Amino acid sequence: MSNFEGMEELLQDFLVEAGDLLSGVDNKLVDLEQNPGDHNLLNEIFRGFHTIKGGAGFLNATELVTLCHLTENLFDRLRNNEMSIDGELMDVIMAATGSVRTMFDMLERGLQPDSADPSLLAKLKSALAAKKGATATVAATAPVAIAPQAAPAGANGDGPDWNALFNVVATVGTAPATSAAPGIAAEGVNLAPDFSHDVASETPEQIIHAAIGRRATDKPGATTVPVGRRDTEKVRDSSIRVDTTRLDQVLNLSGEIGLIKNRLNALRSDIINGRSDNDTMHALDQAVSQLDLLVSDMQNAVMKTRMQPVGRLFQKYPRIARDLARSLGKDVELALVGEETEIDKTMIEDLSDPIIHLIRNAVDHGVESMEERRAAGKPEKSQVRLEARQEGDHIVILIADDGRGMSAERLRAKAIQKGIITEEEANTMDERQSFNLILLPGFSTKDVASDVSGRGVGMDVVKTNIQKLKGNIDIKSTPGHGSTFVISLPLTLAILPVLLVQLGGQPFAVPLSMVREIMPLQPAAVQEVGGCATMVVRGEVMPMYPLSYLLGWPTERAPGYGVLMQAADHSFILAIDGFMGREDAVIKSLDDFRPKGVAGVTTLSNGKIVLILDMKELFAMTGESRGVPRSVFIPTEVQAA
């Protein structure tokens, strides 16, 4: 049973507000270490801790109040010039804020926090006992280590039975528009899908039906866990803060849509009663056009309510960079740029670990020691820049350092030494492909692994997580001048622009962000180079892959079109029978039924259901990375002719 019976709402409000306050305190402490004489910063830090202590008092969290009180007294002495600050004292303060965060975790599970580490309390009391004007003498506290996260589990199962899957899709897609999906009652519509059943016992047909009845951002089994029943599992924050002006816009648009609905109902009654004159048809056309505009505006307004400033994601990183730099004996400043840039709320948590990995690598691998920087004529203090900006319909996040940079030649040599690539493959690699080697599992430039890095795990996790968000990562580096990692992500995951392609009369959807060009194909234009089918596009030799081959379908006729696509690390031509144009797809997830090669499903404007292909997984299923033989493109009877 929870220790906060009847106080659940108060506790939840406290955790949200106090969590933001504590993140702000951590960032201000990092700034204070660089500017120890800034009394405004000290006052803000003091007020933040005082507010946290007050909220903890309302919840009778005695141990949290005790820790906050000691730390608050320390800040009070600092701002009254009774003490001076140095690195060791800051380590103790940072350890105190870390302990406060640990207590927050216990509160989130509905438990009263345990007492802080006695050695930490002793160091705080020792610092408070220091003489006026003296630097507090305390034992250095080791910065909190951020352990590398394990790679997320991949998709389960082998390739799907495509024929069975398409039979399911065809059945679902041709269902009458009025039929209700599971989770929606025929009368008294209930929009909350029921995920309490045993998924393992369901058929693909049932799962796809459930996906179509689900909102784009719903996850199967996602429920709100009440305070006090969270135990030790990590629960995603399902709450969101929305500016009231955005909600007002949604409310106004919903009112206008209601008026148009009434107008359409009136026109329907007129048409049913036999009125079909030009004036009635014109009024109907105007009402439908106006409804189309309003629904589009409503969709944009609702999407904006999901957007959150990326600064809420960035605010924990200065503390991480500071602690790691001190543990490595380096002087590193993390500069944040573009904190006001907005990003989809559902992406913020999934971006956390990749950015942590990149910042840790920049501080550990990228930035030189102070002695190396002096010898190279650089300032001792290095800078790592974390920047976010919006470019069109994408968000770009940069992690850049001014460190030693990377050598493409050295990376290729290291990959050959580790057996990751052959010398022949290395000779064909350009600089961009060489830098992408660090994203492969098991690759590391360090000869000796440390507790921070060097085991070849982390960067492949970064790549996997970014690709899960439908984004890509690019690497730029100059030896002696630093490296830059550029992450490009769609503004939102709820709507995905797709290109509809055809194979044997069956439509498929591929992400439009990967498409560069569509071109007609002639069998004579397909040449075989090194045993692989290729095509020359503006002087560049491109490998080719028939979609039928990737899906494991027989080739019944030569493909008529090629789609030039750009993946994260290479370009290729996807051979198809035809295409049907583009659409903005509302993605329905199939997490319970996870066939490789399928990212999800979407409903087209004509009511049909189409599979959205995951090109990366399709390539992984076939094991092909450089191309396929030319004979795969041409049916046997065509070759004989």
C-alpha positions, 0 to 999 in steps of 0.5 A: 500500500502507498504511504501517501494514501489520499495524497496522490495528486499532491505527490504527483504535482510535487514530483513534476514541479520539484523535478524541474526545479532540481534539473534547473538547480543542477544546471545553475550549479554547473554555471556557478562553478564557472562563475563562483562570484555570481550571487544571483545564481546562488540566490536562485539555487537557494530559492529552488532548494527552499521550494523543494524542502517546503514541498517535501515537508507537506508530504512528511518526507522527513529524510528529504527535508533533512538533506535539503535543509543541510544543503540549503544551509550550505548555499546560505553560507556561500551567498553570505560570503562565509565560505568559498567554493571549489571543485571538491565542495562542488562535488559534495553539493552535486552528490547531495542533489543526486541523492535528492533525485534518488529520493524522488525516485522512491517517492514516485514508487509511493515510498518514504525516502530512506536516509541519505548516505551517512558519509554524505551527511557527514561531509555536508556537516563538515563543510558547514563547520568550516571557518568563515571565509575558508574553503571547506575541507571535504573528501572528494566525492566521485562523480556519478557514473552514467552506465552505458545503456543496453542495446534495445531488443530487436524485433522478434521472429523471422520474416513474415508470411507475406501472402498470409499477411496480405490476405489479412490486410486485404480483408481489413481494407475491404471491410465496410467503412461503418464497421467498428474496430475492436475496442470501439462499441457499435453503440456508445463509442468507446475510444479506449482500446482494450489491451488487457487480453492475451496478445500471444493468442491473437491472430495477425488479423485481430492485431491489425484490426486493433492497430487500425482502431488505435491512435497513432501514438498509442502503444499496446499495453500502455496504461497509467500506473498509479502512484504507489504501484510503480515498484521498480519499473521505469514508467514513461511520463504520460503528462504534457504541458500545453500553452493555454493559447494552443488549447484555445485555438483547438477549442475555437476550431472544434467550434467551427467544425461543429457549425460546419457539421450542422450545415452538412446535416442540413444539406444532407436532409435537403438532398434526401428530400429531393433537392438537387438544384445547383444552389444546393450542390454549390452549398454542399461543395462550399461546406465540404471545402471549408470542412477540409480546411478546418480539419487540416487546421485542427490537425496542425493545432493538435500536433502543436500541443504535442510539441515541447521545448527541447530544453527540457531534454537538454537540461540534465546534460550539463551536470553529466558532462561536468561530472564526467570531465572531473572524473577524467581530469578535464576542463569541459564546458557544455554549451546549449544552443536552441533550447527553445526549439520544439520537438514531439513529446513522444520523442524526447525520452527516446532521444535521451540515451543517444545524446548521453552516449554522444556527450560522453564520447565527446568528453572521453574520446573527442576532447584531449587532456589539458596537457595535450591541448596546451601542447597543441596551442589550444585553450585548456578549457574545451567546449562541447556544443549541444544545439537544436534547430528546425530545418523544414519538417525536420529537427536537427540536433548537433553534438560538436567538440573542439577536440582531436577529431578523427582520421578516416584512414585510421578508422579504416585501419582499425576496422581491418584490424578488428576484422570488421571490414576487408582491405578491398572494402576499405579501399572503396570507402569514402570519408563519410563511409569511414566515419560511419564505421564507428556506428558498427557494433564492436568498433572502438578506437580505444585499445584499452577499455575503461569504465567510461568507454572503449568496449565498442557498445554505445554508438551502435545503440545510438544509431539503432535508437535514432533509426527507430525514430525515423531519423538518421545520423551523419558524422563530420570530423577534421583531425586536430579540430574536432568532430560533429555528430548531426542527428536529423529527425522528423518533427513528429512520428504521428504522421509520416509522408510516404511514397506508395509503390506497387508490386504485383498489384499490391501497394506498399508504403516507403518513407518519403524522406528516403526517396530522392528520385523516381525513374523508368527502368529498361532491362538493358540499363541494368548492368552487372558489376562484380556479380551485382546488378547496378545502374549508372545515374549521372555518372554514379554507379548505384546498386539495385534491389528488386522489391520482390527479392527483398520480400521473397516474392517470385519475379513475374516480370521485369520491374518498370520503375526504379526509386533512388533512395538514400539510407543513412550510410548509402544510396541504392535503387529500389526496383518496383512495378509502379507507384501510386503517388504520395500520402501523409500516413497516420502510422498505426503500430504493430508492436504486438505482431512484429514481423521483420520488414514492417514498420506499421500500417496505415489507412489510405484515403480510399479506405484501404490498408497498406503496410509501411516497409522498414527498409533497414530490416528488409536488408538485414533479412536478406543479408545483402549489403552490396547488391544482387545478381542481374538475373534476379531482376529478369524473369526466366522466360524474359532471359530465355527470349 
